[in-house]
């Protein structure tokens, strides 16, 4: 049984390549009900022209995306 499980091929998560997602390190509420998220974008690029979905909260417009050094 263990050998059978070890010999199986690992499936790739294709949705991770097609859609961008954020690995969040820091969450901060700012004035005017703004939410600032800091982290790493993985998968496809995230554009400020599109909506993003936050599980449990809904869909939101991105105000800005900046690369920090």
LINFEN-V198663 format. One record per pair of residues at least 24 apart in sequence whose C-alpha atoms are under 10 Angstrom apart, sorted by sequence separation. I is the first residue (numbers start at 1). GAP is how many residues later the second one is. If there is no record, write none. Layout:
I:GAP  I:GAP
This chain:
19:24  20:24  21:24  22:24  17:25  18:25  19:25  20:25  21:25  16:26  17:26  18:26  19:26  20:26  41:26  16:27  17:27  18:27  19:27  20:27  35:27  36:27  38:27  40:27  15:28  16:28  17:28  35:28  36:28  37:28  38:28  39:28  14:29  15:29  34:29  38:29  39:29  38:30  21:31  20:32  21:32
